């Protein structure tokens, strides 16, 4: 018997036959199952056509387990043309046999307009919990682990999160191994820039997808001992002396075109408390420094700081701002590209701190172009953050929203990673481990998208670096939460044993 059952999406497209011909020619495929997502598709000789609802739903994954009679399953995750590289299938099998992996995936080539472009992927980590983690389009799965994982998942039902739940379950059973070789080519269907793909996961039309993904992620965290129940410490806002109630922190480098608007949007704020704006100018060379100097001379609420050192990222600039003696009780974020929506933003943020006793507040923002005209996907409210489960769901999503604001006394203790990507996410995860994060679900912030945004169009190497770092943050956070839970469990066991011992001694004395 050949070792592989191949599962391919099927809509009747001609290119599916090309992939089938390659699979048959390899000599390693015992059976081909076509997962038909369209009605009345033509049969293909020698293949089993099985109607499915959604390609990545739980019913499709359960069907995969029922149809699998071979040691391995080769699953095509996207309906696209695949061209295998030299001995590509053999290499998948060889790595699976050597490592005992539950999932094997590889780098690949994108085919765009007849041109082949390398598309490396990143290593899978313990914290690779994003539901959009890029496995490419082809994975080899261990058959026995698939069946065991499906049994472990039990009656979990979903239309969209079946593959996500399965791959999380597989990661609990065996290694997930990336082959750093280009084992196949695929036709790339989504040719948008990285900055245009960035907000797909918060598009309102995908709300049901998000609900199902959250359920799968939460179940996984419970299974590995990293789930945190909704029990929080209260942030103490009364302790400490601060010169003002709130400081808006703006790290900036070479944003002469935008930073003046950002600062002015702060100065227009109407509040019942004193505030200032601390702009950390990271050695700008385009006129930003002169602009900020003039703003600081005009309004004493503007503090213009220039670091003594030249190794600071955005996180390092934030550290400089919040540790400055002028920083207020609450430190509120504003990117140098963006604006507060109106003069009430800062008051609403501080009111949320006062009302909820939280250590962090996250608002809602409106996507706009440079002319402040609304653009898709519109309002980003991150309603996937709930008071009950937000701290767990935060490990799945790729960002926490804006504007972000922090209790200064808390983040002075934590320290912000000195990087220029993911520093706010790392801080939010660390805070949520202990404290509740307050939310404002009305738009109070304008996120301006323009060609100068740092994430407007990232090349694959830089994008992979960013994603790898965020997965590393998740890995460290998951480990911290597992350790926290284990320590609490051990402490409870010790207390129970102490109570039993004392009860036994009292009982002995009575005798």
N, C-alpha and C positions, 0 to 999 in steps of 0.2 A: 504494500500500500504506500502511495506517495504521502508525504507528511503534511500537506497543506490543503485546507479548504479555503477558497478565496470568496470573499463577499464584496460585491460591487454594487454601488448605486446604479439604477437603471431607469432612464426616462424614454428609452427608444432611440437615443442618439447613436449615430453611426460609429463614433469614436470608441464606444464601449466594445465593439467587435474587435477593434485593433488591440485593445488591452487584453481581451480574451485570447486572441491569437498568440500574444507573447506569453501569457500564462501557460497555455497548452504546450508551447514550444520548449518551455523550461524543463519539463519532465518532472517537476516537483509538485504539481497541483493535481490532487486527486479529484476534486469536485469544485464546481463554480456555481455559486448561488447569487442570483441577481435580485437585488432589493428594489422592487418596482415602486417608485413613488408617484408614477403616473398611471392612468387607466389605459387598458387596451393596448399595451405595448406588445410588439411582435416577439414571438418566441425565438430563442436562439438554440440551435441544435446542440445537445449535450450539456445544456445549462438548466438549472432549476430556477424558475421565476417565482418569486414569492412577493405578493403585494404587502406593502407596509404603509403605515400612516405617515409618520415623520421619520426621517432617516436616523436621527440621533435619539429617538424616544426610547423609553424603557421597554416597550413591547417589541421593538426591533432588536434590542440587545438580548431579550429573552429568547427571541426566535433564533438569534445567532447561536445561543447555547444549545438549542434543540437540534439545529441543523449541523452542528459541529461533531464530526465523527473521527477526525484526524488529530494528530498531536498539536498542530498549530493552525491558527486562523490568520489569514492575510486580509486585513480590512482596509478598504479604500474609504476614507472619511469624506471625500468630496466627489461630486459628480464631475469628473474631469478626465482628460486623456493622460495616461501614464505611459512613459517609455522607460523601460528598465535599462540601467547601465550594465556594463560588462560584468557578468556573474553577480548581478545585483541581488537576485533572489537567494542564490547560494550564500551570499555574505550575510543576509538577514538570518538565514538558518544557522550558519556557523556561529554567529555571535550569540544567538539564543541558546544553542547547545553548550557553548563555553561558559556562559554566565548564569544560566538558569533563570533568565529574565522573564518577568510576566509580560512586559512590553518592550519591544525593540523598535526604535525609530531612527531616522538618519537625516543627514543633510540632503539637499536635492537641488536641482536646477529649475529655475523658472523659465518657461518658454513664452516670450512676449514678442509678437509680430515676427516670428521666425528666428528670434535671437535667444540664445541660451545664456542665462545669467545665474551665477552661483548664489544659492540661498542657504547659508549655514543656519542651523538652529542652535539652541542652547541646551546645556546639560539639565537634566531633571533633578530637582532637589526635594528634600523633605518638605520644603515650603513652597513647592510649585503648585499652589492651590488655585491660581487663576483659572477660571473656566475656559478662557481663550488661549491657554498655553499652546504654543505652536508645535505640534508633532509633525508638521508637514501634512501630506495627504495619505500616507501609507504607514500602517503599523503592523507588525507581526506579534500575535498574541499567543501565549501558552494556553493550549486547549484545556488542560486540567485546571489551571488557575482560573480561567474564564468561568468554568462550571462552578467552581467553589465560590468565586466572587459573586456570581449571580445568586447562589443559595444564600450567601451572607446578606445580600441586599434584600432578600425576601420579597415583600409585597410593595416595595417602593414603586410608585407609578408616576410617570411624567411623560410629557409630549416632547420635551426638548433636552432634558438633563440626563437621559439614559446613558449616553456614552460618558459623560462627565462622572456620573456616579460609578460606572463600571471601572473607569481608569483609576479613580481614587481607591476603589476596593482592590484592584489589582496591585496598586502600589503598596498596599498593606501586606500582600502575600509574597512578593518577590521584587527583585531589582527592576527599575525602569532604566533601560540602557540606550544611550544615544551612540550611534555609529558616526563618527566624524568624517564620513566619506559620502560622496555624492552618488547614492545608489540608484537614483531614478531622476527623470525629468517630468515635470507636470506643466500643463498649460495654466497660467495664472489668470484667474477670472476677475479678481479684485485689483484693479490697477490704480486705485486712488492713492494719494500721498499719505504718509504716515499721520500727518496732522489731521487729515480728513477722517481717518479710521478711529482716531483717538477716543471719540465720544460715542461710539456705537453702543457700548454696554449701558449707557444711560439714556438712550433714545426711548421716549415714552412708549413707542409701539412695541418695544421689547420687554414690557413690564412683566408679563406672565413668564417669559424666559427667566428673568431675574428671580422671581419667586421660587421657581423650581430649582434653579442653581443654588440658591441659598439653602433650601431644604437638604440638598445633597451634600453641600459643604458642611452644614451643621452636623449631619449624621456622621460624616467622616471625622470631624473634630471630636465628637463623643467617642467614636471607636478607638481613637489613638490617645485619648486622655487629655486633650487640649481644650475641650469645651469649657467656657466660663459661664456660670449662671448669672442672672441679672442682680447681683449683689455688689454694691459699690461703696467705696469710702467717700466721705464728704470732703470736698475741698474747703480749706479754711481761708476765706478771703479777708478775715479781720486782722490776722497777724501780720506784723511788719509795717514799716513806714515807707511810703512812696511819695515822690514829689508831685505826681499827678495820678488821676484814677486810671487813665488809659494812654498808651503810646501806640501809634501806628508805625510799624517797622517796614521800611522799603529798602531792600538790597538792590543795588543798581550798578551796572557797568555799561557805558556807551548806549544810553537811551535818551539822547538829547531831544529826540522827536516826541517822546511820550511821557517822560518822568515829570515834566512840569504840570501836565494835566492831572497826573496822579496826585501830586502834592496839593494842587489847588482843590481837588475833590475832598481832601481831608480838611483843609482849612475852612471849607464851607460848612462843616458839620455843626449842628446845633445840639448842644448837650446841657445837662444839668450838673456837669462835672468838668474839671480841668483836664485837658489833654494836650499832647504834643505829637509831633511826627519826627521820627528818627530815621534819617536817610543815610544808609551806609554806602558810600561811594567807593566802589572797589577799583580805584585807580583808573577812572575813565579817561579817554584820550580824544573824545569827539566833541567837546564843549559841554558835556554834562556837568563837569565840576564847576565851571564858571556860572552856569545856570543855577545850580543848587546854592552856590555861594551868595548869589544875588537874592534868592528866595529867603535864605536864612537871615540876611541883613534886613530884609523888608519886614519879616515876621518872626518874633522871638520864639514862637512855638515850633519853628523848624530848626532841628539840630542836624548839622551836616558833619558827618563823621567820615574820616578817611583812615583806613587801617594802617598801622605801622608795618604790618607784614604783608607779603605778596603771595601767600599760599592759601587764601581763603576762597572757598566756594560760597554758594548762596547760604548754606547752613552755617558756615563760619561767620558770615556777615550777620546772620540772625543772632548768633551767640554774642557777637560784639554789641549788638543793639540791646539785647535783653539784659546783659550784664553791665551795661552802662548805668551810672548813678542816676541819670535822668529818666530811666525807664519807669513807666507807671505800673500800677497794680495788675493791669491786664495788657498784654501785648497782642496787637491786632495786625493781621497780615494785609498787605496790599502790594501786588506786583507792579513793577514800574511800567508795564504795558497797560494796566487796567485802571478802572475808576470805581469809586463808590457810586451807587445808583442815584442817591439823592442825599440831602443833608441830615437824614434820620438814621443812616446806617450805623454809625458808631454808638448812638444811644441804644438802638435795638440790641446790639451785641452785648453791651454792658448790662442792660436790663435782663438779658437771658442768663448771664452769670449770676446776677443777684437773685433771680427767681429760683434757679435750679441748683445752686450750690455746686456746679460742675467745675471741672478743671480745664475744659476746652469747649468752645462753641464753634459750630460750623454753620455757615449760612447757605443761601441759594443764589445762584448766579444766572445771568442772562448772557447768552452768546451773541456777540454783535460783530459787525465789521468795523473798520477804522472810523467810519462815519456814524457809528453808534446805531446802525440799522440792524434789527434782529436778523439772525441767520440760523439755519438748522444746526443742531437739533433744538434750538430755542432755549427754554428754561431748564437748567440742570439742578434738580432739587434733591437728588440722592435719597429718595424715599425708601430705598432699600436699607437705609440706616434706621433702625427702630430702637427705642429705649431698651426693649427686652433682648434683642439679639444683635444689635449693631456691632458690638465688640467682637462677635464671632464672624459675622458676615464681612467685616472689614478685612479679614484675611483672604477673602476671595476676590474682592473688587480691586481695581487698579488705582483708585484715588478716593479721597474723602470729601471733596467739595471745597468751596470757597465762599466768602473769606473765612480763613481759619483764625481763631483767637485763642489765647492761652492765659491761664493764671501764671503770672510771672514767677511767683515763688516755686511753682511746680517745675517749670521748664529750666529754671536755674539749677535745679538739682539733677535733672535728667541729662542735660547737655544735648545739643542738636548735632547730628553727624555733619562733619565738614565736607559736604559734597554739594553738587549743584543739580542733583536729580534725586527725588525720593526722600529727601531729608524731612519734609513735612509729613510724609506717609509714615516714616519710621517713628517720628515723634507722636503721631496720632495713635499708632498701635501701642506704643509703650504707655501712653496715658490711659488708653481704654482698658489696659490690663488691671488697673486699679480704680479708675474713676469713670463716672458717667460723662458722656460727651453730649452737650446740649445742642439742639438743632433749631434753626430758623428756616421755615419752609416757604417764605415769600422771598422774591428776588431783591437782594440788597446790594448787588455787586455786578458790574459789567465787565465781562471778559472779552477783550478786543482781540480778534483774530486778524493778523496781517502777516505780510511776508517776512517781517522781522522777528516773529515769535521763534523762540529757541527750539520748539518742537514742530515747526511748520512742515518740514520735510526731512526726516532723518534717514540717513542711509542705513542699510541692514546691519552693518557692524555696530554703529552707535546705538541703534534701537535694541539690538541683542544685548549690548552692554548694560543699557538701562533696565531691560527686563530681567537680566541675570541678577543685577543688584537688588531689585525689588524682591525677587524670589529669595535672595539671601537674607534680606530683612525679615521676610515671612518665616524662613527657616529658623532664624534666631528667636523670633517671637513665639513660634509654636513650641520650640524647645523650652523657652522660659515658662510658658503656660503649663506645659506638661510637668515641669519641675515644681511649679507653684502648687498644682493640684496634688502631686504626690506628697509634698511636704505637709499640706493641710490634712490629707488623708492619714498620714502617719501621726500627726499631732492629735487628730480625733481618736485614733486607735489607742494612743498612749493615755489620753484622758479617760477613755472607757475602761481600760485595764486598771487604771488607778482607782476608779469608782468601784469596780468589781473587787479589787483587793481590800479596799476599806470596808466594803459591805461584808466580805468574808471574815475580816477580823472582828467586826462588831458581832457577827453571828457566833463566832467562837467564844467571845466573852460571855455572851448570854448563856451558852451551854455550861 
